[in-house]
Amino acid sequence: MRRTLLYKLCELSPPGLPYRWVSITGAGDDAYGKCQLVWDTVFVLNAYAALDDDVLIRDVFRNYWAAIDHNVEAPKGSFRYGMVPGVINPTLPPVGYSQIPILAWGALMVYRQTHDRALLEESLPYLRAFDHWYSTERDVDNDGLIEQGAYKPSTIANLLQTAKYESFDFHPAVDGMKLTRHHRRPGSGEWYGDIEGVDTTCFLLVAERAMVEIARELGRNDVARETERTIARRVAAIQARMWDPETKFFYSINRDTHAKIRVRTIQAFLTLTAGAATPEQARALVEQLKDPKQWWARFPIPTVAMDDPAFRARGFWRGDMWPPTNFLVALGLMRYMYHDVARDLTERMLTLLAERGINERYDATSGDPLGVGDYCWTALVWNMAVHARYGVQEDYRTIRVPSDGVGRRLKLGKLEVAFPSEGVIEVKTAFERRFRIVFPSGSGEATVTHDGRRLGKFEREAVGPESGLAFDAVPGRVYRVSVRGK
């Protein structure tokens, strides 16, 4: 992972990047890709957090906040403040489009590992501004469903294609997209796409759910309540307009006619990550996901269903497989308690990387590497292994003891986990946290000890439909949890 992570760290490069930053290409590479992006970088920071370098991570986020404060690319006739450009270049002005809006989720995932409260305190005002910009500027009809757009063409594409860069650049759901004016802003240009995306709406939901947790962590219950109202409205809109009960699938829609765009892309499974699917819808989606004729390829998950006419095994977002979408879908599967499916997906990813190396994307049917080698975001497969193979869930407090975990040890920055024998787990934390331990055999007779002494108090606590053991841990102590099956 050295070339995937550490080789991409760059020193500050004002005026565009006044703080240290992460490039998608190597530090010594002066190609087009030497820049800081949005969603690529968030995945890198999630993996990098385990290296316990809080100051560097704050620096990377500060480049986004500086871009908000100094943005000159949102023109007259648009809502300006809060835009985070999709590309921040060391020397060139910001671009006229944004990117997948998951910065809040990225900050939360880092915080759960590092407990760097300063990161949250500094970030929350800017995260709210970015969310407000997206909600205002990418929801032309104010119905809670999100579109894509751009104010000027990039150096490598026309304006329409530049707008598509705000999500999955070339996926077939946006093939017919057109750019229009904002109907309430006569001075605007034709900057606004007419397709409401399952993907873009779900990404904003993922960020907003993270904002709720960040706000509550900082004691800003007013912000949390306001954001929860937005979430409820957005989920209701997805349910009302994007779900098709006949095919049991979510589709993007035309903004003006609400007609569904009936191409089956990976975006439907992002409703699991965003918490937008009902339990019944999730069950139907997972049944399709596991179908080897549709999605469960040799190395799932292709970006388009293999039996859909739009499928192209090597097509860019048209049937190829991308590690970051796999990671997000795996999170969604675990959130809906489909842990076995998430584990299978993770193991296939780990096998692929062991056989074919680290790459930007792959042919899901053959495993052939596609795109750029040593690509930075593929480091997140490490996080997939942490969640699925070691059982450390995304909150970094809940641990599902793996049935085959005996002998494994994990040092993850400020968290250490070991499985010395059957029915036993040892944990150590560098900051106060409440652990929740779930054993595969259930929670029968249990003991919790530290320094050879029994812990006086622990509780039974529900973890979804399962029962776990919960206790408060202080820094520096090794806690040993033992359980005998029922």
N, C-alpha and C positions, 0 to 999 in steps of 0.2 A: 504493500500500500504506500510505500515511500514516494514513488513517482505519482501516485494518484492524489496524495494529500500534500505532503511536505514540499514537494517540488513546485507546487502551485502557489505558495505563499509569497507575496511581494511586499516590498517596502512602500511607504507612502509616495504618491505621485500626484502632487497638486498641479493644477487646480481641480481636476476632475475627481481624484481620489486622495483626499487630504489625510487619510488614515491608512494603516496597513490593510491589505486586501487579498482576496483569493481570485486567481485567474483560472479560466477554464483550460488554458494551455500552460506550458511550463514558464517559469519565471524568466528564462532566457530567450523565450520565443517572442518575436515581434510581429507575429501574424495577426490577422483580423481577430482571432479569438482571445487576444491578450486584453481582457477586460473583466469587470465584475458584473455578473448577471444576477438575477433574482432567485429563481427556484433552483438552479444548479448549485448556487452557493449555500442555500439553506440546507441542502442535503449534505454538503461537505461539512458544514459546521456541526450538524447532528453527529456525524462520525468523529469529528475533531474534538468534540467536547470531552471525550474520555481522556484526552491528553492533558486536561486540567490547566488550560491557559486562558483564564478568564479575560485578561486584558486584551489579548489579540482578538478574541471573539467580539468584545465590545467595539474594538476598532473597526472591524468589518461591518458591523451594524451601523456604526456612525457614518460610514460612507453613504448609506441609504438616507440617513437623517439629513446629512449635508445636501444631498440631492433634492430633498423636499424643500429645504430652506432656500436653495439657490436655483430652483428650476426656472428656466426661461422658455421651455418648449411647449407649455400648454398655452395656446394662443388665445387672443380675444374671441369671445363667443363660447369659450369652454369654462368649466369649473377648474381653477388652476391649483389651489394649494392642496398638497397631499399626494401629488403624483410621484411615484417612484419609477424612473425610467427603466425599461427592460435591460438596457445595457449602460453601464457607467464606464467610460473610457478614460484612460489616464490623461489625455490631452484634448480630445475632441468634445464638443458640446454634447449634452445629453440627447438621446434619441427621442423621437416624438411618439413613442408608444410605451406601454408598461409591459408586464409579464405576469405569469401566474401568481396571484396575490397571497402567498402563504408565509409572509414574513412573521406574522404573529405566532403561527404554529412553530416556525423555526426558533424563535426566541424562547417559547415555552419548552420545546424539547431540549434545548441547551440548559435552561434553568433547572429542569427536573434532574439533570445530571450534575450540575455544578453548584446549584443553590446561590447563584450570583444575583443577589437582589438588586444590586446597582444596575444590572442589565435591564431588568424589568422596569425599574423606576425611570430610567432614561428613555426606554422604548415606548411606554404606553401612550404618551401624547402623540407621538409620530404614528404609531400603529392605528390609533383612532383616526388621525388625519388621512392615512392611506385608505382605511376602510371607507371613510366618508367620500373620498375622491372616487373610489371604485363604485360605491353605491350610487353616487350622483352622476358620474360621467359614463358609466357602462351599464346603465339601466334607463334607457331613453323613455320607456313608457311607464316607469316607476311601478312595475308589478313584482319586483323582487327577484326576477330572473336576469342573468347577466349576459351581456354581449361582448364583442371585441371591437377594437377600433384603433385608429392611428391618426396623428395630426400631419405627418409628413412622411414621405417614403424614406426607407433606409438606403444605405449606399449599395445594397445588394438586391433590392426588390422594389416593385412598384407599391403604391399606397395600399392597394387591396391585400397583397401578400404580406406587407408589413403589419397590417391589422391582424392577420392570422397568426403572427408571431406571438401574440399575447397568450396563446395557449398551444395546442398541438398543431404545429405549423401547417401540415399538409393532410390532416385526417379528413376522410371523405364527408364527414358531417357538415363541413363548411365549404364544400365545393361550389355551391350555388350562392354563396354569400355576396351581398351587394352593400355598398357604402351609401349612407343617406345623411341628410341634415338632421339635426335635433329639432323636433317639431315645436318645441317651446323656446327655441333660441334662433331667431331669424338671422343673427349675425354669424352663425356657425358655418363651418364648411362641411363637406360630405365626408365626415370622419367616423360615422357610427354604423357598425355592422347590423344587418337585419336578421341575424340568427341568434337565438337565446340558447346558450350552451349548457348541457348538463355538466360538462367539465368545469367551465368557468364559474358557474353558480356553486358547484360543490366545493371548489377550491376556496371561494370566499367564505362559505360556511365553515370549512375546516379552520380558517383563520379566525372567524368570529367566535367559534367555540373556544379556541385557545385564548382569545381576548377576555372571555368571561372568566376563565380560570386565572389569568394574569391579574385582572381587576380585583377579583376576590382575594388573591394573595396579597395585594397591596392595600386592601381595605376599602377599595372603591366599589362598594356595592351598588351605587347609583349607576356607574358605568356598566356593571355586570347586568343589572336589570334592563337597562336600555338595550344592550346588545342581545339579551335573550328575547326581547320582543321582536327584534329584527330577524333573529334566527327562526322564530316560530312562523313569521310571515313568509320567509323564504322557503322553508320546508313545505308549508301549505301550498305555495305556488308550484313547487316541483311535483307534489302529489296531484294537484288538480290538472296540470297541463302536460307533464312529461311522462307519466306512467301509462303504459298501454296494457290493459288487463288481458287482452287476447294473447299477445306474444309474451307477456310477463317480463317486460323490459322497459327501460327508460330511454327516451330519445330526445335529442335537441329538437327545437321547434322554430318555425318562422315567427319572428317577432310580431308581425302585423296580422297574419292570418291564423296563427297558432297551429298550423299544420305540422304534423310530426315528420321529421326527416328520417325515414325508415332505413337507416344503415346501422348495423349493430357494431358499435365500437366499444372500446374498453371503458369509455366514460361512464357507462351505466353502473359499473362496479364501484365507481367513486362515491356513489350514494351511500355505500357501506361506510367508507372512510368519513364521510360528512355527517353520518347519523341521520340521513334523509329517508331511508327505506324503512318500512314497517317490518316487523319480524316475519310476516308472511311473504312480503316481497323479497326480503333477504333470502329466505329459504328457496324461493323460485330462482333467484339469481345464482345462488350457489349450485343448485342442481344443473343449471346451464353451464356454469363455469367448469364443472367437473366432467362435462361431456367431451370425450376425445375427438368428436367430430366438429365441435364448435370452438372450444377454448383451450382444452387441456391437451396442448401439444406436447411434444417431447420436452420442450423447455417453455412452459407457459409463462406469461399470458400474452398471446398476440394482441396487437392493438385493434384488429378487426377480426370478427369471427371467421374461422376457416371455411365455413360453408356459406358465407355471405358473398354475393357477386363482386363486391368491392375488394375482397381480400387479395393482397399481394405479399408473399412471404418475406420479400426484401424491401417492400415499399416503405417509404419514410412516413411513419405513423399510419400506414395502410395495411398492416399485417405483421410488421416486424415486432420484436419484443424489446422493451426498454426497462432497465433496472429500476428507475424511480417510480414508474407506475406499478411495477410489481410490488415494490416496498409499500406504497400507499394502499394497494388492494389488500396486502397481507395485514396491515394495520386494521383495515376495515373488517376483515374476516375475524380477527381476534376480538374486536369490539362487539361483534355479534356472536361471539363464543364459538366460532368455527376454527378452533385452535388446530385441529388435525389437518385441515386443508391448508392453513397458513404454514404449518410445519412442513408439509409435503412440498409446497411451493418454494419454501426457503431451501430445503435440501436439494431440490433440482437446480436452484440458482447457484448454490455452493458447488455442486458437481460441475455445472457449466463453467464456472470461473476456474475451477481446478483443471479442467480439460482444455479450455480454450482461451484463458487469460481474461484480463480486465479490459472491457471495451465499452464504447458509448451505447451500442445496441446490438441485437443479434437476430438472426433468422430463427424464429421459434421452432420451426419444424426440423432443422438440421443442427442448430447450434452454431452455425458459422458466424464469426464476428463481423459486424458491420460498423461503418462510421469510424470514429476516432479511437485509437488505442490509448490505454492508460487514462481513460476519461475520468474526471474528478468525481462525478456523482456516483460512480459504481462503488466507491468506498462505503456507501450506505448498506451494501450487502452485509457488512460487519454488523450493523444494527439489526438487520433481519436475523442474523445468527444469535445475537444477544437475546432477542425477544423469543424466538422459536426454539432454538437449540438449548439455550441456558435457562429459558423460562422467565427472564427478567422482563416484565411487561413495560409498556411505553411510559407508565408513570414512574418507573424506576423505584417503586415501593412495593408493588405486588410481584411476587415470584411464584410461578407455577412450577413446582418441582418436577423436572422431566423424569419419566419412568425409566429412561436409559442414562440418567445423568451421573451415576456413581463413578467417582474418580475425577470428575471435571472440576476445574477451578477457574475463576474469572476475576481479574483485577480490572476494574472499569473506572479509572480515575478515582472518584470519591466513594466508590462502592466495591466491596470484595464479596464474592460468593463462592462457596465450595460445597460439594456433595460427597462427603467422605465415605458414607455407607448408606445402605438401603434405609429409607425412612428418616434420613438425617440431613439437615442443611445448616451451614454456618454462614453468618452474614456479619459484615463490619461496615460501618458508615463513617464518613468524615464530617457529617453534619446531622443534626437531629432529624429523624424521619420516622414515620409510623410504617412499619413493615406489615404486609399481609401475605401470609404463606399458605399456599394451596397445595396439598399433597394429592397425588393421583389415586391413592388408596382411600381417600377420605380423611377426615379429621377425627380419629378415634382418641384413645388415651394419649395425651400430649404433655411434653415438658419443654420449658424454655429455660436455659441456663446461661450465665455469663460468669467468667472467672471461676468456674466450678461451683457457683451458687445458683440455686433456683430463682428464677424471676418471680417476684411476688404476685405480679398481675399481668395477665394477658386475657384476651377476649376472643370469643367466636364472632366472626364478622362475615357477612354475605359478600361473595365476589361473584356477581351475576347469579346464576342458579346454584352455585357451589358454596360450600362453607370453608372459610379459611381461619387461620389463627392470626390475630392482630396484636401487636405490642409496640410501644414507643421505645426507640433505641437512641442512645446517646453516643456521641462521637468516640471513636477509639476502642470500644469494647467489641469483643467477638461474641456474638450470640449464637448459641447452638440450639436448634429446634429439632426435637425428636418426636415421632408419632408412631404409634402402633395402629395398624389397620383395624377397621371395625370387625 
